[in-house]
Amino acid sequence: MKRRILFFLFLSVISAVFFTGCKDDNKDSYVQYYVTLGNLYTGTATPQIILDDKTILYIETPEFEDKNIEGQRVLAGYKILADKIENGSKNFIVNLLNYEDVEVKRPVYSSLAGNIGEDFVNIERTGFGGRYLNIEYRIGITPDGPAHTVALVVNEDNPDADEDNVYVIFTHDAKGDKENIFVNKHISFDITSLIPEGKTSVTIHLTHTDYLGRVITEKGIFTYDEDGL
């Protein structure tokens, strides 16, 4: 059974879900399932994932050994079992197929960043959702090699920066590791601190240097609702 995950369009607002399907090996049909980012809570009566648009996924399965997960960022794959209407909003009861933890960081300012690394990194997909700039990236690693680190650095020296435009660099430190195989990873940056006081949005200019040595910059408008996660 092959699964193909549809991820995020660049700097578009992430809504509840994306969907794809997999062939049922025993039936001539396809089972629709969904993949999205959210925050996992297992301390509630029914474990749940709250998505960036505030939709709630009530998890019917599985049982969680850790009953004290409060807000862990995850990339979750699931199948919808039923709708659940609450206070006029549509939530869902789901079968959780799989999930992986997603690291959450905050941006750092260039004057305080220190040694952040200057290694190549490919950005595969990005998107805004709730408090976050979500990035799927691709790096070359050696199995059992050192742990790589990435950061989102605010470029304070950019002459075009002002209260409406923030310039950030997505950096990668390979810790001297070699590029034997390439893997995709996910990270979410809480970028609410980049919105100036008294405003609700800011234009983010995101730059990275890929494995071909190209310096690539994209931009998008980040808007934060204070009622979000």
WOWOUR-V571773 format. One record per pair of residues at least 4 apart in sequence whose C-alpha atoms are under 8 Angstrom apart, sorted by sequence separation. I is the first residue (numbers start at 1). J is the second residue. D is the distance in whole Angstrom. If there is no record, write none. Layout:
I_J_D ; I_J_D
//
This chain:
8_12_7 ; 23_27_8 ; 24_28_7 ; 42_46_7 ; 43_47_7 ; 44_48_8 ; 50_54_6 ; 51_55_5 ; 85_89_6 ; 86_90_6 ; 108_112_7 ; 109_113_6 ; 110_114_8 ; 128_132_6 ; 129_133_7 ; 141_145_7 ; 157_161_8 ; 161_165_5 ; 162_166_7 ; 174_178_8 ; 191_195_8 ; 195_199_6 ; 196_200_8 ; 209_213_6 ; 210_214_5 ; 224_228_7 ; 23_28_8 ; 24_29_6 ; 42_47_4 ; 50_55_6 ; 51_56_6 ; 85_90_5 ; 86_91_7 ; 108_113_6 ; 128_133_5 ; 129_134_7 ; 156_161_7 ; 160_165_8 ; 161_166_6 ; 195_200_7 ; 209_214_5 ; 210_215_7 ; 8_14_7 ; 23_29_6 ; 24_30_6 ; 41_47_6 ; 42_48_6 ; 50_56_5 ; 51_57_8 ; 84_90_6 ; 85_91_6 ; 127_133_6 ; 128_134_6 ; 161_167_6 ; 195_201_6 ; 196_202_8 ; 209_215_4 ; 210_216_8 ; 23_30_5 ; 24_31_7 ; 40_47_8 ; 41_48_5 ; 49_56_6 ; 50_57_6 ; 83_90_7 ; 84_91_5 ; 126_133_7 ; 127_134_5 ; 195_202_6 ; 208_215_6 ; 209_216_6 ; 22_30_5 ; 23_31_6 ; 40_48_6 ; 41_49_6 ; 48_56_7 ; 49_57_5 ; 83_91_6 ; 84_92_5 ; 126_134_5 ; 127_135_7 ; 194_202_7 ; 207_215_7 ; 208_216_6 ; 21_30_6 ; 22_31_6 ; 40_49_4 ; 41_50_8 ; 48_57_5 ; 49_58_7 ; 83_92_5 ; 84_93_7 ; 126_135_4 ; 158_167_7 ; 207_216_5 ; 208_217_7 ; 21_31_5 ; 22_32_7 ; 39_49_5 ; 40_50_7 ; 48_58_5 ; 49_59_8 ; 82_92_6 ; 83_93_6 ; 125_135_6 ; 126_136_6 ; 207_217_4 ; 7_18_7 ; 21_32_4 ; 22_33_8 ; 38_49_6 ; 39_50_5 ; 47_58_6 ; 48_59_5 ; 81_92_7 ; 82_93_5 ; 124_135_8 ; 125_136_5 ; 155_166_8 ; 156_167_8 ; 206_217_5 ; 207_218_7 ; 6_18_6 ; 20_32_6 ; 21_33_6 ; 38_50_5 ; 39_51_6 ; 46_58_6 ; 47_59_5 ; 80_92_7 ; 81_93_6 ; 82_94_7 ; 123_135_7 ; 124_136_5 ; 125_137_7 ; 154_166_7 ; 155_167_6 ; 205_217_7 ; 206_218_5 ; 6_19_7 ; 19_32_7 ; 20_33_6 ; 38_51_4 ; 46_59_7 ; 47_60_8 ; 80_93_6 ; 81_94_5 ; 123_136_6 ; 124_137_5 ; 154_167_6 ; 155_168_5 ; 205_218_6 ; 206_219_6 ; 5_19_8 ; 6_20_7 ; 19_33_6 ; 20_34_6 ; 37_51_6 ; 38_52_6 ; 46_60_8 ; 80_94_4 ; 81_95_7 ; 123_137_4 ; 124_138_7 ; 154_168_4 ; 155_169_7 ; 205_219_4 ; 5_20_7 ; 19_34_4 ; 36_51_8 ; 37_52_7 ; 79_94_6 ; 80_95_6 ; 122_137_6 ; 123_138_6 ; 153_168_5 ; 154_169_7 ; 204_219_5 ; 205_220_7 ; 4_20_7 ; 18_34_6 ; 19_35_6 ; 78_94_6 ; 79_95_5 ; 121_137_7 ; 122_138_5 ; 152_168_6 ; 153_169_5 ; 203_219_7 ; 204_220_5 ; 3_20_8 ; 4_21_7 ; 17_34_6 ; 18_35_6 ; 78_95_6 ; 79_96_7 ; 121_138_6 ; 122_139_7 ; 152_169_6 ; 153_170_6 ; 203_220_6 ; 204_221_6 ; 3_21_7 ; 4_22_8 ; 17_35_6 ; 18_36_7 ; 78_96_4 ; 79_97_7 ; 121_139_6 ; 151_169_8 ; 152_170_5 ; 153_171_7 ; 203_221_4 ; 204_222_7 ; 3_22_5 ; 17_36_6 ; 77_96_6 ; 78_97_5 ; 120_139_8 ; 151_170_6 ; 152_171_6 ; 202_221_6 ; 203_222_6 ; 2_22_6 ; 16_36_7 ; 76_96_7 ; 77_97_5 ; 78_98_7 ; 150_170_7 ; 151_171_5 ; 201_221_7 ; 202_222_5 ; 1_22_6 ; 2_23_7 ; 76_97_8 ; 77_98_5 ; 150_171_5 ; 151_172_7 ; 201_222_5 ; 202_223_7 ; 1_23_6 ; 42_64_7 ; 76_98_6 ; 77_99_6 ; 150_172_4 ; 201_223_4 ; 1_24_7 ; 76_99_4 ; 149_172_6 ; 150_173_6 ; 200_223_6 ; 201_224_6 ; 1_25_7 ; 42_66_7 ; 43_67_5 ; 75_99_5 ; 76_100_7 ; 148_172_7 ; 149_173_5 ; 200_224_6 ; 42_67_5 ; 43_68_5 ; 74_99_6 ; 75_100_5 ; 148_173_6 ; 149_174_7 ; 200_225_7 ; 42_68_6 ; 43_69_6 ; 74_100_5 ; 75_101_7 ; 148_174_5 ; 41_68_8 ; 42_69_5 ; 43_70_7 ; 74_101_4 ; 75_102_7 ; 147_174_8 ; 148_175_6 ; 7_35_8 ; 41_69_5 ; 42_70_7 ; 73_101_6 ; 74_102_5 ; 146_174_8 ; 147_175_7 ; 166_194_7 ; 6_35_7 ; 7_36_8 ; 40_69_7 ; 41_70_5 ; 72_101_7 ; 73_102_5 ; 146_175_6 ; 5_35_7 ; 40_70_6 ; 41_71_5 ; 72_102_8 ; 73_103_7 ; 40_71_5 ; 41_72_7 ; 73_104_7 ; 146_177_6 ; 39_71_5 ; 40_72_5 ; 145_177_6 ; 163_195_8 ; 164_196_8 ; 192_224_7 ; 39_72_5 ; 40_73_6 ; 58_91_8 ; 60_93_7 ; 61_94_8 ; 62_95_8 ; 141_174_8 ; 163_196_6 ; 39_73_4 ; 40_74_7 ; 55_89_8 ; 57_91_6 ; 58_92_6 ; 59_93_6 ; 60_94_6 ; 61_95_5 ; 62_96_7 ; 116_150_8 ; 16_51_6 ; 38_73_6 ; 39_74_6 ; 55_90_7 ; 56_91_5 ; 57_92_5 ; 58_93_5 ; 59_94_5 ; 60_95_6 ; 61_96_6 ; 116_151_7 ; 142_177_6 ; 16_52_7 ; 37_73_7 ; 38_74_6 ; 55_91_6 ; 56_92_6 ; 57_93_6 ; 58_94_6 ; 59_95_6 ; 60_96_7 ; 141_177_6 ; 142_178_6 ; 166_202_7 ; 168_204_7 ; 170_206_7 ; 15_52_7 ; 16_53_6 ; 37_74_6 ; 38_75_7 ; 55_92_8 ; 57_94_6 ; 59_96_6 ; 141_178_6 ; 142_179_6 ; 143_180_8 ; 152_189_8 ; 164_201_8 ; 165_202_6 ; 166_203_6 ; 167_204_6 ; 168_205_6 ; 169_206_6 ; 170_207_6 ; 171_208_7 ; 14_52_7 ; 15_53_6 ; 37_75_5 ; 38_76_7 ; 140_178_7 ; 141_179_5 ; 142_180_5 ; 143_181_8 ; 164_202_5 ; 165_203_5 ; 166_204_5 ; 167_205_5 ; 168_206_5 ; 169_207_5 ; 170_208_5 ; 14_53_8 ; 16_55_6 ; 36_75_6 ; 37_76_6 ; 140_179_4 ; 141_180_6 ; 142_181_6 ; 163_202_8 ; 164_203_6 ; 165_204_6 ; 166_205_6 ; 167_206_6 ; 168_207_6 ; 169_208_6 ; 35_75_7 ; 36_76_6 ; 113_153_7 ; 139_179_8 ; 140_180_6 ; 141_181_6 ; 165_205_7 ; 167_207_8 ; 35_76_6 ; 36_77_7 ; 140_181_5 ; 141_182_6 ; 35_77_4 ; 140_182_4 ; 141_183_7 ; 34_77_5 ; 35_78_7 ; 108_151_8 ; 110_153_6 ; 139_182_5 ; 140_183_7 ; 33_77_7 ; 34_78_5 ; 107_151_7 ; 108_152_6 ; 109_153_6 ; 110_154_6 ; 138_182_7 ; 139_183_6 ; 33_78_6 ; 34_79_6 ; 107_152_5 ; 108_153_5 ; 109_154_5 ; 110_155_6 ; 111_156_7 ; 138_183_6 ; 139_184_7 ; 33_79_5 ; 105_151_8 ; 106_152_7 ; 107_153_6 ; 108_154_6 ; 109_155_7 ; 110_156_6 ; 138_184_4 ; 32_79_7 ; 33_80_7 ; 107_154_7 ; 109_156_7 ; 137_184_6 ; 138_185_6 ; 136_184_7 ; 137_185_5 ; 136_185_6 ; 137_186_6 ; 121_171_7 ; 136_186_4 ; 120_171_8 ; 121_172_6 ; 135_186_6 ; 136_187_7 ; 119_171_7 ; 120_172_7 ; 134_186_7 ; 135_187_5 ; 118_171_6 ; 119_172_5 ; 134_187_6 ; 135_188_6 ; 117_171_6 ; 118_172_6 ; 119_173_6 ; 134_188_4 ; 116_171_7 ; 117_172_5 ; 118_173_6 ; 119_174_6 ; 133_188_6 ; 134_189_6 ; 116_172_7 ; 117_173_4 ; 132_188_6 ; 133_189_5 ; 116_173_6 ; 117_174_7 ; 132_189_5 ; 133_190_7 ; 131_189_8 ; 132_190_5 ; 133_191_7 ; 131_190_5 ; 132_191_6 ; 131_191_6 ; 132_192_8 ; 131_192_6 ; 53_129_7 ; 52_129_5 ; 53_130_6 ; 52_130_5 ; 52_131_8 ; 105_187_8 ; 107_189_7 ; 103_186_7 ; 104_187_6 ; 105_188_6 ; 106_189_5 ; 107_190_7 ; 102_186_6 ; 103_187_5 ; 104_188_5 ; 105_189_5 ; 106_190_5 ; 107_191_7 ; 102_187_6 ; 103_188_6 ; 104_189_6 ; 105_190_6 ; 106_191_6 ; 123_208_8 ; 102_188_7 ; 104_190_7 ; 122_208_8 ; 121_208_7 ; 122_209_7 ; 123_210_8 ; 120_208_8 ; 121_209_6 ; 122_210_5 ; 120_209_6 ; 121_210_5 ; 122_211_6 ; 120_210_5 ; 121_211_6 ; 120_211_5 ; 120_213_7 ; 131_224_6 ; 128_222_7 ; 130_224_6 ; 130_225_7 ; 131_228_7 ; 130_228_6 ; 131_229_7 ; 130_229_6 ; 14_127_6 ; 13_127_6 ; 14_128_6 ; 15_129_7 ; 10_125_6 ; 11_126_6 ; 12_127_5 ; 13_128_5 ; 14_129_5 ; 9_125_6 ; 10_126_5 ; 11_127_4 ; 12_128_6 ; 13_129_6 ; 8_125_6 ; 9_126_7 ; 10_127_5 ; 11_128_6 ; 7_125_7 ; 8_126_6 ; 9_127_6 ; 8_127_6 ; 54_228_7 ; 53_228_8 ; 54_229_7 ; 52_228_7 ; 52_229_7 ; 11_219_7 ; 12_220_8 ; 11_220_6 ; 11_221_8
//
